[in-house]
Amino acid sequence: MKTIITVAFVAITLTSCKKFETNNQNTRMQEDMDHSTTIYENGSMMQDSAKMNGNMDHNNMAEKTEDAKTTVTTKQGDINLQGVFSSYLALKNALVSDDANTASTSAGVLKNAVEKLDKSKIPSEKSATFNDAVADMEEHASHIIGKAGDIEHQREHFALLSKDVYQLAKDFGAGQTLYKEFCPMYDDNKGGFWLSERKEIKNPFFGKKMLKCGEVQETLK
């Protein structure tokens, strides 16, 4: 009898252990499934987040690129300053050569280039300075045009014109390397400056009289 009871107890115990193990296995399987699901969901969320961040970074880069393009365009080109600088340099070289007639012609080209400037491209914070410079350049160019027989008068207005051209180069860029060159003896030793496309001094205020008088003060790029 005792043997039967013992066998029955062992059987019950084994059965209970198997059920416990089965339940544990089921629990572990469920936990593993839940864990896998969590990893998958977290992975998907991380991927979605990465995509969103990537899109945001791409959009930010695009915006910065557009800003850079706007800045470059405003500074470099759409106001057609290149024509102003090239005709100014032609005028300067004519005065270096003591050629009043060519100086007059070059001043006419300069005045025409100034009139064609696209003022709509000028930033509002620089418009006042720009408009003043443009008005002054037109006035000085007109004086130089009308004085083909008086090169000294041309040189006086060229000295004033150079200040306005220099201001435009500083504000918007010249599209090329220019050198600000200074002659201390001009205007009764008060001095005056001009812009040149080369470092070599060739003085437009005195021409052949004192061709090498001057020094480079600044390089504009």
MDTraj code that builds the backbone (N, CA, C; nanometers):
import mdtraj as md
import numpy as np

residues = "MET LYS THR ILE ILE THR VAL ALA PHE VAL ALA ILE THR LEU THR SER CYS LYS LYS PHE GLU THR ASN ASN GLN ASN THR ARG MET GLN GLU ASP MET ASP HIS SER THR THR ILE TYR GLU ASN GLY SER MET MET GLN ASP SER ALA LYS MET ASN GLY ASN MET ASP HIS ASN ASN MET ALA GLU LYS THR GLU ASP ALA LYS THR THR VAL THR THR LYS GLN GLY ASP ILE ASN LEU GLN GLY VAL PHE SER SER TYR LEU ALA LEU LYS ASN ALA LEU VAL SER ASP ASP ALA ASN THR ALA SER THR SER ALA GLY VAL LEU LYS ASN ALA VAL GLU LYS LEU ASP LYS SER LYS ILE PRO SER GLU LYS SER ALA THR PHE ASN ASP ALA VAL ALA ASP MET GLU GLU HIS ALA SER HIS ILE ILE GLY LYS ALA GLY ASP ILE GLU HIS GLN ARG GLU HIS PHE ALA LEU LEU SER LYS ASP VAL TYR GLN LEU ALA LYS ASP PHE GLY ALA GLY GLN THR LEU TYR LYS GLU PHE CYS PRO MET TYR ASP ASP ASN LYS GLY GLY PHE TRP LEU SER GLU ARG LYS GLU ILE LYS ASN PRO PHE PHE GLY LYS LYS MET LEU LYS CYS GLY GLU VAL GLN GLU THR LEU LYS".split()
xyz = np.array([
    [0.0826, -0.1211, 0.0000],
    [0.0000, 0.0000, 0.0000],
    [0.0856, 0.1255, 0.0000],
    [0.1840, 0.1186, 0.0849],
    [0.2763, 0.2329, 0.0908],
    [0.3472, 0.2530, -0.0431],
    [0.3758, 0.1379, -0.1022],
    [0.4455, 0.1461, -0.2319],
    [0.3580, 0.2143, -0.3350],
    [0.2286, 0.1781, -0.3363],
    [0.1337, 0.2404, -0.4316],
    [0.1245, 0.3896, -0.4083],
    [0.1143, 0.4268, -0.2801],
    [0.1051, 0.5715, -0.2460],
    [0.2308, 0.6448, -0.2900],
    [0.3448, 0.5801, -0.2654],
    [0.4732, 0.6434, -0.3030],
    [0.4824, 0.6640, -0.4533],
    [0.4418, 0.5588, -0.5282],
    [0.4450, 0.5684, -0.6746],
    [0.3521, 0.6782, -0.7240],
    [0.2331, 0.6833, -0.6629],
    [0.1370, 0.7873, -0.7027],
    [0.1902, 0.9270, -0.6739],
    [0.2567, 0.9439, -0.5591],
    [0.3125, 1.0746, -0.5216],
    [0.4208, 1.1188, -0.6186],
    [0.5047, 1.0195, -0.6537],
    [0.6126, 1.0500, -0.7495],
    [0.5545, 1.0892, -0.8842],
    [0.4498, 1.0154, -0.9265],
    [0.3871, 1.0458, -1.0560],
    [0.3286, 1.1850, -1.0566],
    [0.2599, 1.2160, -0.9451],
    [0.2000, 1.3503, -0.9343],
    [0.3078, 1.4572, -0.9365],
    [0.4155, 1.4304, -0.8642],
    [0.5261, 1.5276, -0.8573],
    [0.5883, 1.5492, -0.9941],
    [0.6111, 1.4375, -1.0680],
    [0.6698, 1.4486, -1.2018],
    [0.5790, 1.5255, -1.2954],
    [0.4485, 1.4935, -1.2826],
    [0.3511, 1.5642, -1.3678],
    [0.3521, 1.7143, -1.3390],
    [0.3555, 1.7505, -1.2119],
    [0.3563, 1.8914, -1.1719],
    [0.4823, 1.9610, -1.2219],
    [0.5963, 1.8896, -1.2113],
    [0.7229, 1.9471, -1.2582],
    [0.7197, 1.9739, -1.4080],
    [0.6621, 1.8747, -1.4835],
    [0.6525, 1.8924, -1.6285],
    [0.5651, 2.0108, -1.6642],
    [0.4514, 2.0226, -1.5903],
    [0.3628, 2.1370, -1.6153],
    [0.4345, 2.2687, -1.5857],
    [0.5123, 2.2696, -1.4756],
    [0.5841, 2.3904, -1.4359],
    [0.6869, 2.4294, -1.5420],
    [0.7594, 2.3224, -1.5891],
    [0.8590, 2.3473, -1.6924],
    [0.7938, 2.3958, -1.8214],
    [0.6779, 2.3309, -1.8531],
    [0.6069, 2.3729, -1.9739],
    [0.5620, 2.5169, -1.9629],
    [0.5074, 2.5513, -1.8443],
    [0.4634, 2.6887, -1.8230],
    [0.5806, 2.7870, -1.8322],
    [0.6927, 2.7458, -1.7733],
    [0.8123, 2.8313, -1.7804],
    [0.8596, 2.8495, -1.9239],
    [0.8592, 2.7381, -1.9986],
    [0.8993, 2.7467, -2.1395],
    [0.8063, 2.8386, -2.2169],
    [0.6753, 2.8241, -2.1923],
    [0.5784, 2.9109, -2.2602],
    [0.6012, 3.0569, -2.2236],
    [0.6278, 3.0766, -2.0920],
    [0.6527, 3.2142, -2.0461],
    [0.7759, 3.2723, -2.1117],
    [0.8848, 3.1901, -2.1165],
    [1.0085, 3.2378, -2.1793],
    [0.9879, 3.2652, -2.3280],
    [0.9106, 3.1744, -2.3929],
    [0.8836, 3.1957, -2.5350],
    [0.8071, 3.3260, -2.5561],
    [0.7097, 3.3510, -2.4707],
    [0.6307, 3.4742, -2.4832],
    [0.7177, 3.5972, -2.4583],
    [0.8076, 3.5852, -2.3541],
    [0.8969, 3.6960, -2.3237],
    [0.9917, 3.7228, -2.4395],
    [1.0418, 3.6120, -2.5003],
    [1.1314, 3.6273, -2.6157],
    [1.0598, 3.6953, -2.7315],
    [0.9326, 3.6518, -2.7541],
    [0.8560, 3.7135, -2.8607],
    [0.8332, 3.8626, -2.8326],
    [0.7986, 3.8935, -2.7061],
    [0.7762, 4.0331, -2.6693],
    [0.9036, 4.1151, -2.6863],
    [1.0165, 4.0528, -2.6456],
    [1.1450, 4.1217, -2.6561],
    [1.1812, 4.1488, -2.8019],
    [1.1554, 4.0474, -2.8858],
    [1.1846, 4.0627, -3.0292],
    [1.0990, 4.1731, -3.0905],
    [0.9720, 4.1719, -3.0480],
    [0.8805, 4.2741, -3.0981],
    [0.9282, 4.4138, -3.0582],
    [0.9727, 4.4232, -2.9312],
    [1.0217, 4.5520, -2.8815],
    [1.1427, 4.5979, -2.9603],
    [1.2373, 4.5042, -2.9850],
    [1.3573, 4.5380, -3.0615],
    [1.3200, 4.5851, -3.2011],
    [1.2264, 4.5099, -3.2619],
    [1.1836, 4.5454, -3.3980],
    [1.1204, 4.6839, -3.4004],
    [1.0312, 4.7066, -3.3019],
    [0.9627, 4.8351, -3.2979],
    [1.0621, 4.9476, -3.2725],
    [1.1556, 4.9234, -3.1764],
    [1.2559, 5.0249, -3.1469],
    [1.3449, 5.0499, -3.2679],
    [1.3794, 4.9402, -3.3370],
    [1.4614, 4.9536, -3.4569],
    [1.3902, 5.0334, -3.5628],
    [1.2609, 5.0055, -3.5797],
    [1.1830, 5.0803, -3.6790],
    [1.1746, 5.2273, -3.6403],
    [1.1544, 5.2495, -3.5068],
    [1.1472, 5.3878, -3.4613],
    [1.2791, 5.4591, -3.4829],
    [1.3912, 5.3877, -3.4563],
    [1.5222, 5.4473, -3.4768],
    [1.5458, 5.4775, -3.6245],
    [1.5031, 5.3837, -3.7112],
    [1.5192, 5.4061, -3.8544],
    [1.4362, 5.5253, -3.8998],
    [1.3100, 5.5296, -3.8495],
    [1.2239, 5.6423, -3.8859],
    [1.2847, 5.7737, -3.8374],
    [1.3391, 5.7685, -3.7128],
    [1.4007, 5.8884, -3.6577],
    [1.5209, 5.9309, -3.7393],
    [1.6015, 5.8305, -3.7783],
    [1.7196, 5.8608, -3.8595],
    [1.6793, 5.9218, -3.9926],
    [1.5720, 5.8640, -4.0522],
    [1.5243, 5.9188, -4.1794],
    [1.4784, 6.0631, -4.1630],
    [1.4050, 6.0878, -4.0532],
    [1.3559, 6.2226, -4.0290],
    [1.4720, 6.3187, -4.0098],
    [1.5726, 6.2749, -3.9287],
    [1.6887, 6.3602, -3.9058],
    [1.7647, 6.3836, -4.0348],
    [1.7733, 6.2772, -4.1152],
    [1.8418, 6.2897, -4.2441],
    [1.7719, 6.3879, -4.3339],
    [1.6391, 6.3802, -4.3356],
    [1.5617, 6.4726, -4.4179],
    [1.5775, 6.6158, -4.3689],
    [1.5773, 6.6303, -4.2333],
    [1.5946, 6.7633, -4.1767],
    [1.7316, 6.8200, -4.2119],
    [1.8364, 6.7338, -4.1991],
    [1.9715, 6.7788, -4.2329],
    [1.9794, 6.8174, -4.3798],
    [1.9156, 6.7353, -4.4652],
    [1.9175, 6.7638, -4.6085],
    [1.8484, 6.8967, -4.6386],
    [1.7339, 6.9179, -4.5719],
    [1.6610, 7.0423, -4.5933],
    [1.7411, 7.1620, -4.5451],
    [1.8087, 7.1454, -4.4269],
    [1.8894, 7.2542, -4.3743],
    [2.0042, 7.2878, -4.4679],
    [2.0683, 7.1822, -4.5215],
    [2.1778, 7.2041, -4.6159],
    [2.1280, 7.2753, -4.7409],
    [2.0095, 7.2350, -4.7865],
    [1.9528, 7.2982, -4.9062],
    [1.9265, 7.4466, -4.8813],
    [1.8718, 7.4757, -4.7592],
    [1.8436, 7.6149, -4.7269],
    [1.9717, 7.6965, -4.7200],
    [2.0771, 7.6367, -4.6573],
    [2.2036, 7.7077, -4.6473],
    [2.2635, 7.7319, -4.7848],
    [2.2488, 7.6332, -4.8729],
    [2.3011, 7.6473, -5.0087],
    [2.2312, 7.7611, -5.0809],
    [2.0990, 7.7666, -5.0655],
    [2.0240, 7.8741, -5.1306],
    [2.0651, 8.0098, -5.0760],
    [2.0875, 8.0165, -4.9397],
    [2.1325, 8.1417, -4.8809],
    [2.2669, 8.1831, -4.9381],
    [2.3578, 8.0853, -4.9517],
    [2.4904, 8.1147, -5.0065],
    [2.4795, 8.1659, -5.1489],
    [2.3909, 8.1024, -5.2283],
    [2.3731, 8.1461, -5.3654],
    [2.3228, 8.2895, -5.3703],
    [2.2282, 8.3222, -5.2808],
    [2.1742, 8.4570, -5.2780],
    [2.2817, 8.5587, -5.2452],
    [2.3663, 8.5253, -5.1465],
    [2.4728, 8.6151, -5.1055],
    [2.5699, 8.6402, -5.2189],
    [2.6144, 8.5327, -5.2842],
    [2.7100, 8.5445, -5.3931],
    [2.6516, 8.6255, -5.5075],
    [2.5258, 8.5951, -5.5413],
    [2.4622, 8.6654, -5.6522],
    [2.4527, 8.8145, -5.6236],
    [2.4133, 8.8494, -5.5017],
    [2.4002, 8.9901, -5.4658],
    [2.5338, 9.0615, -5.4726],
    [2.6395, 8.9947, -5.4255],
    [2.7699, 9.0580, -5.4217],
    [2.8356, 9.0642, -5.5591],
    [2.8228, 8.9575, -5.6355],
    [2.9085, 8.9426, -5.7522],
    [2.8474, 8.9885, -5.8812],
    [2.7164, 8.9680, -5.8940],
    [2.7016, 8.9872, -6.0323],
    [2.5836, 9.0523, -6.0907],
    [2.4663, 9.0388, -6.0354],
    [2.3472, 9.0776, -6.1088],
    [2.3296, 9.2279, -6.1228],
    [2.4158, 9.3054, -6.0586],
    [2.4045, 9.4509, -6.0742],
    [2.4985, 9.5027, -6.1826],
    [2.5677, 9.4127, -6.2527],
    [2.6488, 9.4483, -6.3708],
    [2.7632, 9.5439, -6.3389],
    [2.8299, 9.5229, -6.2277],
    [2.9396, 9.6112, -6.1887],
    [3.0644, 9.5934, -6.2735],
    [3.0792, 9.4766, -6.3371],
    [3.2015, 9.4509, -6.4123],
    [3.2259, 9.5565, -6.5197],
    [3.1190, 9.6018, -6.5839],
    [3.1328, 9.7061, -6.6849],
    [3.1842, 9.8367, -6.6268],
    [3.1458, 9.8653, -6.5030],
    [3.1929, 9.9869, -6.4361],
    [3.3430, 9.9778, -6.4102],
    [3.3876, 9.8639, -6.3575],
    [3.5289, 9.8499, -6.3243],
    [3.6173, 9.8490, -6.4495],
    [3.5743, 9.7802, -6.5543],
    [3.6557, 9.7728, -6.6761],
    [3.6684, 9.9097, -6.7431],
    [3.5605, 9.9866, -6.7473],
    [3.5674, 10.1202, -6.8087],
    [3.6448, 10.2173, -6.7195],
    [3.6364, 10.1999, -6.5891],
    [3.7158, 10.2829, -6.4968],
    [3.8652, 10.2589, -6.5200],
    [3.9033, 10.1326, -6.5347],
    [4.0443, 10.1003, -6.5580],
    [4.0922, 10.1548, -6.6925],
    [4.0054, 10.1518, -6.7920],
    [4.0404, 10.2098, -6.9224],
    [4.0628, 10.3608, -6.9098],
    [3.9791, 10.4259, -6.8313],
    [3.9946, 10.5690, -6.8052],
    [4.1262, 10.5964, -6.7328],
    [4.1549, 10.5164, -6.6326],
    [4.2806, 10.5323, -6.5571],
    [4.4012, 10.5195, -6.6491],
    [4.4011, 10.4198, -6.7348],
    [4.5142, 10.3969, -6.8255],
    [4.5291, 10.5098, -6.9272],
    [4.4177, 10.5696, -6.9672],
    [4.4243, 10.6838, -7.0596],
    [4.4926, 10.8029, -6.9917],
    [4.4618, 10.8250, -6.8665],
    [4.5245, 10.9350, -6.7929],
    [4.6724, 10.9071, -6.7669],
    [4.7060, 10.7825, -6.7430],
    [4.8469, 10.7442, -6.7299],
    [4.9239, 10.7831, -6.8562],
    [4.8610, 10.7645, -6.9708],
    [4.9232, 10.7927, -7.1009],
    [4.9085, 10.9380, -7.1436],
    [4.8519, 11.0231, -7.0562],
    [4.8286, 11.1643, -7.0874],
    [4.7389, 11.1811, -7.2096],
    [4.6428, 11.0912, -7.2255],
    [4.5557, 11.0907, -7.3434],
    [4.4155, 11.1378, -7.3028],
    [4.3927, 11.2666, -7.3145],
    [4.2663, 11.3263, -7.2704],
    [4.1486, 11.2820, -7.3557],
    [4.1707, 11.2641, -7.4856],
    [4.0611, 11.2229, -7.5734],
    [4.0112, 11.0822, -7.5394],
    [4.1040, 10.9892, -7.5214],
    [4.0650, 10.8529, -7.4840],
    [4.0031, 10.8511, -7.3447],
    [4.0524, 10.9367, -7.2565],
    [3.9939, 10.9485, -7.1233],
    [3.8475, 10.9916, -7.1327],
    [3.8206, 11.0855, -7.2205],
    [3.6828, 11.1317, -7.2407],
    [3.5944, 11.0189, -7.2926],
    [3.6453, 10.9454, -7.3902],
    [3.5686, 10.8328, -7.4465],
    [3.5428, 10.7257, -7.3408],
    [3.6452, 10.6936, -7.2627],
    [3.6314, 10.5916, -7.1580],
    [3.5316, 10.6353, -7.0511],
    [3.5310, 10.7636, -7.0213],
    [3.4348, 10.8159, -6.9239],
    [3.2921, 10.8018, -6.9759],
    [3.2750, 10.8161, -7.1076],
    [3.1424, 10.7955, -7.1679],
    [3.0965, 10.6512, -7.1530],
    [3.1881, 10.5583, -7.1736],
    [3.1556, 10.4158, -7.1547],
    [3.1217, 10.3889, -7.0082],
    [3.1980, 10.4509, -6.9184],
    [3.1730, 10.4350, -6.7754],
    [3.0348, 10.4870, -6.7367],
    [3.0012, 10.6038, -6.7858],
    [2.8703, 10.6632, -6.7539],
    [2.7570, 10.5721, -6.8034],
    [2.7742, 10.5171, -6.9211],
    [2.6734, 10.4263, -6.9758],
    [2.6608, 10.2993, -6.8897],
    [2.7746, 10.2488, -6.8431],
    [2.7732, 10.1290, -6.7580],
    [2.7049, 10.1569, -6.6244],
    [2.7280, 10.2755, -6.5710],
    [2.6647, 10.3148, -6.4443],
    [2.5132, 10.3228, -6.4603],
    [2.4692, 10.3781, -6.5721],
    [2.3252, 10.3925, -6.5965],
    [2.2550, 10.2575, -6.6113],
    [2.3294, 10.1542, -6.6485],
    [2.2713, 10.0211, -6.6683],
    [2.2710, 9.9345, -6.5416],
    [2.3246, 9.9862, -6.4334],
    [2.3299, 9.9083, -6.3093],
    [2.1890, 9.8732, -6.2625],
    [2.1721, 9.7500, -6.2195],
    [2.0408, 9.7022, -6.1738],
    [2.0264, 9.7317, -6.0244],
    [1.9645, 9.8414, -5.9933],
    [1.9514, 9.8850, -5.8545],
    [1.8580, 9.7969, -5.7731],
    [1.7743, 9.7190, -5.8400],
    [1.6801, 9.6327, -5.7674],
    [1.7505, 9.5200, -5.6936],
    [1.8754, 9.4911, -5.7290],
    [1.9510, 9.3834, -5.6654],
    [2.0263, 9.4290, -5.5404],
    [2.0212, 9.5575, -5.5108],
    [2.0976, 9.6108, -5.3989],
    [2.0238, 9.5862, -5.2671],
    [2.0903, 9.5271, -5.1665],
    [2.0269, 9.5085, -5.0354],
    [1.9851, 9.6429, -4.9768],
    [1.8742, 9.6438, -4.9058],
    [1.8187, 9.7699, -4.8553],
    [1.9160, 9.8451, -4.7651],
    [1.9973, 9.7688, -4.6878],
    [2.0880, 9.8343, -4.5943],
    [2.2043, 9.9046, -4.6652],
    [2.2248, 9.8746, -4.7938],
    [2.3333, 9.9373, -4.8689],
    [2.2825, 10.0309, -4.9792],
    [2.1540, 10.0421, -4.9908],
    [2.0975, 10.1175, -5.1034],
    [2.1336, 10.2658, -5.0985],
    [2.1341, 10.3252, -4.9801],
    [2.1637, 10.4681, -4.9696],
    [2.3067, 10.4969, -5.0151],
    [2.4011, 10.4176, -4.9641],
    [2.5415, 10.4348, -5.0030],
    [2.5597, 10.4114, -5.1516],
    [2.4936, 10.3073, -5.2031],
    [2.5038, 10.2745, -5.3451],
    [2.4494, 10.3874, -5.4317],
    [2.3326, 10.4384, -5.3980],
    [2.2700, 10.5445, -5.4780],
    [2.3545, 10.6719, -5.4782],
    [2.4140, 10.7046, -5.3628],
    [2.5020, 10.8216, -5.3560],
    [2.6238, 10.8042, -5.4466],
    [2.6830, 10.6834, -5.4417],
    [2.8012, 10.6548, -5.5234],
    [2.7678, 10.6633, -5.6722],
    [2.6535, 10.6076, -5.7094],
    [2.6119, 10.6082, -5.8495],
    [2.5896, 10.7518, -5.8995],
    [2.5239, 10.8332, -5.8183],
    [2.4993, 10.9727, -5.8571],
    [2.6311, 11.0484, -5.8742],
    [2.7251, 11.0260, -5.7817],
    [2.8556, 11.0926, -5.7901],
    [2.9327, 11.0473, -5.9143],
    [2.9292, 10.9174, -5.9438],
    [3.0030, 10.8661, -6.0595],
    [2.9503, 10.9258, -6.1892],
    [2.8198, 10.9367, -6.1996],
    [2.7613, 10.9963, -6.3207],
    [2.8040, 11.1414, -6.3368],
    [2.8075, 11.2139, -6.2259],
    [2.8482, 11.3550, -6.2311],
    [2.9952, 11.3683, -6.2716],
    [3.0822, 11.2908, -6.2101],
    [3.2258, 11.3012, -6.2398],
    [3.2558, 11.2529, -6.3812],
    [3.1878, 11.1484, -6.4244],
    [3.2073, 11.0995, -6.5613],
    [3.1660, 11.2064, -6.6619],
    [3.0578, 11.2766, -6.6336],
    [3.0111, 11.3824, -6.7233],
    [3.1149, 11.4938, -6.7356],
    [3.1790, 11.5309, -6.6246],
    [3.2830, 11.6338, -6.6278],
    [3.4013, 11.5885, -6.7132],
    [3.4395, 11.4616, -6.6983],
    [3.5538, 11.4093, -6.7730],
    [3.5211, 11.4028, -6.9224],
    [3.3977, 11.3655, -6.9548],
    [3.3544, 11.3589, -7.0955],
    [3.3640, 11.4971, -7.1597],
    [3.3209, 11.5981, -7.0874],
    [3.3145, 11.7332, -7.1442],
    [3.4455, 11.8090, -7.1429],
    [3.5527, 11.7508, -7.0901],
    [3.6796, 11.8229, -7.0792],
    [3.7923, 11.7498, -7.1520],
    [3.7667, 11.7119, -7.2754],
    [3.8686, 11.6412, -7.3533],
    [3.9913, 11.7276, -7.3783],
    [3.9767, 11.8607, -7.3669],
    [4.0911, 11.9509, -7.3875],
    [4.1578, 11.9938, -7.2588],
    [4.1139, 11.9424, -7.1457],
    [4.1690, 11.9853, -7.0160],
    [4.1940, 11.8625, -6.9277],
    [4.3099, 11.8018, -6.9438],
    [4.3373, 11.6765, -6.8749],
    [4.3514, 11.6953, -6.7234],
    [4.3951, 11.8123, -6.6803],
    [4.4082, 11.8348, -6.5363],
    [4.2705, 11.8387, -6.4696],
    [4.1750, 11.8982, -6.5397],
    [4.0381, 11.8971, -6.4882],
    [3.9841, 11.7529, -6.4844],
    [4.0170, 11.6767, -6.5868],
    [3.9770, 11.5349, -6.5895],
    [4.0345, 11.4601, -6.4696],
    [4.1593, 11.4881, -6.4387],
    [4.2256, 11.4187, -6.3279],
    [4.1632, 11.4551, -6.1931],
    [4.1186, 11.5779, -6.1793],
    [4.0515, 11.6173, -6.0538],
    [3.9257, 11.5335, -6.0317],
    [3.8477, 11.5180, -6.1359],
    [3.7240, 11.4399, -6.1223],
    [3.7526, 11.2889, -6.1166],
    [3.8615, 11.2470, -6.1774],
    [3.9012, 11.1066, -6.1667],
    [3.9360, 11.0722, -6.0217],
    [4.0023, 11.1631, -5.9515],
    [4.0370, 11.1401, -5.8107],
    [3.9107, 11.1231, -5.7257],
    [3.8100, 11.2050, -5.7529],
    [3.6831, 11.1947, -5.6795],
    [3.6073, 11.0680, -5.7202],
    [3.6091, 11.0385, -5.8494],
    [3.5439, 10.9186, -5.9014],
    [3.6022, 10.7916, -5.8396],
    [3.7333, 10.7928, -5.8161],
    [3.8010, 10.6748, -5.7605],
    [3.7470, 10.6391, -5.6220],
    [3.7067, 10.7378, -5.5453],
    [3.6519, 10.7112, -5.4117],
    [3.5212, 10.6322, -5.4208],
    [3.4379, 10.6662, -5.5185],
    [3.3095, 10.5960, -5.5351],
    [3.3295, 10.4546, -5.5890],
    [3.4216, 10.4402, -5.6844],
    [3.4493, 10.3076, -5.7398],
    [3.5091, 10.2168, -5.6318],
    [3.5949, 10.2728, -5.5491],
    [3.6539, 10.1976, -5.4366],
    [3.5445, 10.1502, -5.3409],
    [3.4492, 10.2375, -5.3120],
    [3.3392, 10.2004, -5.2208],
    [3.2583, 10.0838, -5.2766],
    [3.2308, 10.0851, -5.4060],
    [3.1561, 9.9757, -5.4683],
    [3.2356, 9.8445, -5.4623],
    [3.3662, 9.8542, -5.4851],
    [3.4505, 9.7350, -5.4790],
    [3.4519, 9.6762, -5.3387],
    [3.4527, 9.7594, -5.2367],
    [3.4520, 9.7133, -5.0980],
    [3.3178, 9.6513, -5.0608],
    [3.2107, 9.7113, -5.1077],
    [3.0766, 9.6657, -5.0697],
    [3.0322, 9.5404, -5.1446],
    [3.0684, 9.5301, -5.2727],
    [3.0114, 9.4251, -5.3564],
    [3.1145, 9.3353, -5.4244],
    [3.2419, 9.3691, -5.4124],
    [3.3437, 9.2910, -5.4810],
    [3.3615, 9.3398, -5.6238],
    [3.4859, 9.3241, -5.6733],
    [3.5166, 9.3737, -5.8074],
    [3.5183, 9.2627, -5.9110],
    [3.5117, 9.1379, -5.8682],
    [3.5168, 9.0269, -5.9620],
    [3.6572, 9.0010, -6.0147],
    [3.7564, 9.0709, -5.9606],
    [3.8958, 9.0539, -5.9994],
    [3.9828, 9.1169, -5.8904],
    [4.1120, 9.0918, -5.8959],
    [4.2036, 9.1527, -5.7993],
    [4.2358, 9.2950, -5.8426],
    [4.2157, 9.3888, -5.7505],
    [4.2495, 9.5283, -5.7753],
    [4.3420, 9.5781, -5.6645],
    [4.4225, 9.6782, -5.6982],
    [4.5163, 9.7357, -5.6020],
    [4.4831, 9.8826, -5.5808],
    [4.4676, 9.9177, -5.4545],
    [4.4489, 10.0585, -5.4201],
    [4.5877, 10.1213, -5.4068],
    [4.6151, 10.2190, -5.4926],
    [4.7482, 10.2789, -5.4981],
    [4.7391, 10.4285, -5.4656],
    [4.8383, 10.4770, -5.3931],
    [4.8317, 10.6119, -5.3357],
    [4.9519, 10.6952, -5.3776],
    [4.9238, 10.8194, -5.4154],
    [5.0293, 10.9158, -5.4478],
    [5.0259, 11.0282, -5.3440],
    [5.1294, 11.0423, -5.2621],
    [5.1290, 11.1437, -5.1556],
    [5.1468, 11.2871, -5.2070],
    [5.1908, 11.3029, -5.3307],
    [5.2214, 11.4364, -5.3828],
    [5.1049, 11.5011, -5.4569],
    [5.0008, 11.4223, -5.4831],
    [4.8885, 11.4773, -5.5596],
    [4.8114, 11.5797, -5.4766],
    [4.7507, 11.6760, -5.5451],
    [4.6669, 11.7793, -5.4827],
    [4.7447, 11.8559, -5.3754],
    [4.8570, 11.9138, -5.4174],
    [4.9416, 11.9935, -5.3275],
    [4.9812, 11.9152, -5.2018],
    [5.0251, 11.7942, -5.2261],
    [5.0747, 11.7044, -5.1205],
    [4.9669, 11.6577, -5.0215],
    [4.8410, 11.6754, -5.0599],
    [4.7328, 11.6187, -4.9786],
    [4.7187, 11.4696, -5.0063],
    [4.7566, 11.4305, -5.1260],
    [4.7523, 11.2891, -5.1633],
    [4.6214, 11.2504, -5.2292],
    [4.6275, 11.1429, -5.3025],
    [4.5094, 11.0890, -5.3684],
    [4.5353, 10.9451, -5.4090],
    [4.4281, 10.8672, -5.4248],
    [4.4466, 10.7262, -5.4601],
    [4.3664, 10.6908, -5.5845],
    [4.4015, 10.5770, -5.6423],
    [4.3284, 10.5209, -5.7572],
    [4.3316, 10.3688, -5.7457],
    [4.2539, 10.3030, -5.8275],
    [4.2536, 10.1568, -5.8327],
    [4.3218, 10.1117, -5.9614],
    [4.3986, 10.0026, -5.9500],
    [4.4702, 9.9504, -6.0661],
    [4.4575, 9.7989, -6.0722],
    [4.4674, 9.7453, -6.1938],
    [4.4625, 9.6000, -6.2134],
    [4.5990, 9.5357, -6.1951],
    [4.7026, 9.6178, -6.1719],
    [4.8386, 9.5654, -6.1541],
    [4.9079, 9.6353, -6.0373],
    [5.0059, 9.5659, -5.9774],
    [5.0806, 9.6232, -5.8655],
    [5.1749, 9.7347, -5.9095],
    [5.2270, 9.7220, -6.0274],
    [5.3230, 9.8206, -6.0779],
    [5.2609, 9.9607, -6.0784],
    [5.3330, 10.0549, -6.0197],
    [5.2810, 10.1914, -6.0107],
    [5.2936, 10.2629, -6.1446],
    [5.1789, 10.3075, -6.1942],
    [5.1736, 10.3965, -6.3102],
    [5.0729, 10.5052, -6.2763],
    [5.1222, 10.6216, -6.2465],
    [5.0448, 10.7276, -6.1839],
    [4.9547, 10.8022, -6.2843],
    [4.8223, 10.7942, -6.2655],
    [4.7295, 10.8642, -6.3559],
    [4.7156, 11.0135, -6.3239],
    [4.7622, 11.0576, -6.2061],
    [4.7506, 11.1982, -6.1684],
    [4.8600, 11.2847, -6.2318],
    [4.9748, 11.2268, -6.2583],
    [5.0865, 11.3016, -6.3159],
    [5.1309, 11.2482, -6.4515],
    [5.0892, 11.1268, -6.4864],
    [5.1299, 11.0714, -6.6141],
    [5.2804, 11.0592, -6.6263],
    [5.3334, 11.0980, -6.7410],
    [5.4765, 11.0819, -6.7684],
    [5.5656, 11.1702, -6.6800],
    [5.5081, 11.2750, -6.6226],
    [5.5878, 11.3640, -6.5372],
    [5.6434, 11.2910, -6.4151],
    [5.5565, 11.2129, -6.3503],
    [5.6000, 11.1351, -6.2340],
    [5.5282, 10.9994, -6.2360],
    [5.5625, 10.9219, -6.3350],
    [5.4900, 10.7980, -6.3618],
    [5.4977, 10.6981, -6.2469],
    [5.6099, 10.6937, -6.1769],
    [5.6327, 10.5913, -6.0740],
    [5.6042, 10.6412, -5.9323],
    [5.5472, 10.7579, -5.9205],
    [5.5211, 10.8130, -5.7874],
    [5.3989, 10.7451, -5.7260],
    [5.4183, 10.6760, -5.6143],
    [5.3055, 10.6127, -5.5457],
    [5.3441, 10.4828, -5.4795],
    [5.2480, 10.4246, -5.4102],
    [5.2679, 10.2976, -5.3407],
    [5.1356, 10.2224, -5.3308],
    [5.1446, 10.0903, -5.3162],
    [5.0245, 10.0071, -5.2995],
    [4.9809, 10.0138, -5.1536],
    [4.8569, 10.0507, -5.1302],
    [4.8022, 10.0603, -4.9950],
    [4.7180, 9.9393, -4.9550],
    [4.6521, 9.8784, -5.0528],
    [4.5566, 9.7722, -5.0211],
    [4.5330, 9.6849, -5.1442],
    [4.5097, 9.5576, -5.1181],
    [4.4750, 9.4636, -5.2257],
    [4.3298, 9.4216, -5.2069],
    [4.2495, 9.4380, -5.3113],
    [4.1084, 9.4013, -5.3078],
    [4.0875, 9.2768, -5.3923],
    [4.0211, 9.1759, -5.3349],
    [3.9980, 9.0522, -5.4078],
    [3.8496, 9.0182, -5.4086],
])
top = md.Topology()
chain = top.add_chain()
for i, resn in enumerate(residues, 1):
    res = top.add_residue(resn, chain, resSeq=i)
    for name in ("N", "CA", "C"):
        top.add_atom(name, md.element.get_by_symbol(name[0]), res)
traj = md.Trajectory(xyz[None], top)
